[in-house]
Amino acid sequence: MPTNRCQAITQMGKLCQWRGTVRDTPDGPRCPAHDPSRRAEFRAQAQVGGARSAVVRGSPAINPTSLSDWPLAHGHGPDTAQECEVVATWAIHAVAMGKLDTKVSREISVMINAKLRALNAGRLGDKLAAVIARQEQIAKNEAQRRQA
């Protein structure tokens, strides 16, 4: 293995700055981080490190999408205010039982609040449209009455 520079282009579009031992690959000399044959190895190491970090933090290493007890039968996010309430209740229970990290639960609550605000804005828009339509009808009736 010759000692020279890695020829990989970083995500920022610049040449890799590695100046240690590189491997010759079909794409040119590559450092350990850019060697395609080691990608799976690095990914596995990252997953192990993530699990260790979760244990150190005292939080379970859980992927919420893998939880089998998702409260909505259709399997996706809430569509109504009632479904938002069901998911919020489920998240509270899952945190209490240690099945869901509090950080994940907080993100769920942020998304539920955004969904509820969007639903409320939609209802207000519908009400406003009805008021405008009613106002136009009243103006039309008034114009007809004046002509008669």
N, C-alpha and C positions, 0 to 999 in steps of 0.2 A: 504494500500500500504506500504510494508516494505521499509525501507531505507537500501539499499545495493548497490552493483556495477552492472552496466549493463554488460551482458555477450555477447554482440554483438562483432563481429570481424570487424574492420575497413577496409577500402580499402587498407590500408598499411599492413594488415595482423596481426595487433596487437589488443589486447583487448581494448575495449572502456574505457576511463578514467573517465566516468561519475560517480560521487559519491553522487548523490542526490536520490530523490525518484524515484523508478522504478516501472513498472507494470509487473505483471506476465503474460506472453504470452505463447503460446504453444512451442515457441522456447527458453523459459527461461526468466529471468528478463531482461527487456528492458527499457532504458531511453526514454524520449519523442522523441528524434531524431531517434531512432532505432525501435520504436514501429510501427509495420506494419499497425495497425488500424489508425494511425495518418498520414500516408504517403500522402493521398489526401489533408488533411488539410494543411500540410506543403507546398505542391506543390502550392495550391491556394494562400497561404500567399506569397510565392516567386513571383508568377506572379503579385500580387497586388503591391509588393515592387518594382518589375522591372518597372511597369507602372509608379509608383510614381517617381522613379529615372529619367525616361525619361522626365517626365514633369519638374522636377527640372532642368535638363540639358537643357531644352528648345528644345528637339528633340522629334519628334513624336514616339510613341511606335508602330512601324510598323513591321509586318512580311512581308518581301519582296515577299515571295512565295505566299502570299495571294492577291497580287495586281492583279486586273483583266485586267490591260492594258499592260501586258507583250508584248513587241513588236514583238516577233517571233511567227509565227503561229504554229510551231511544239511544242511549250511550253517548250523547254529545252534550254540549253546554245547555244551560237553561234558556228557554224561549219566552217564558212568562214570569210575572212577579211571583206566582205561586211556586214555580220551579226554582226560582232564585232562593226563595225561603227554604225549600227542601235541601238545596245544595249547601246553603249556609249552615243549616242545622246539622247536616251530615259532616261538614268540615269541623264544626265544634266538637262533635262526638269523636271524630277520628283523631283530633289532637288530644283530647282527653284520654283516649285509649292508647295513645302512643303510636298510632298507625300513620300519622301524617305530621310532617315537620311543620313547626309554627310559621316558618318563612313561606312555605308553600301555601299554608292556610291564609296568610296575610295577602298573598297575591290573588288567591281565589276571592277573598273579600273585596279587594280593589276592583277586580273584574266584574263581580256581582254588582257593586255600587255603580260602575259605569253602565252596565246593562240596564239597571233600574232607572238611571237618569235618562238613558236613551228611550226607554219605553215611555217614561213620563213626558218627555219632549214630543214623542209621537202622538200621544193622547192630546196634549195641548195643541198641537198642530191641527189635529182633526177637529177639536172644538172650535178653534179659530176659523177654520174653513167653513164650519157650519154657521157660525155667527156672521161671517161675511156673506154667505149665501142667503141667509135670512135677511140681512140688511139690504142686499140687492133686490130681494123679492118685495120688501116693504117699499123701497124706492120706486120699483116698477109699478106696484099697486097704487101708490100715491100719484104717480104720473098719469096713470089711466083714469083715476078719479078726477083729476084736474081737467082732463080733456073732455070728460063727460058732462 
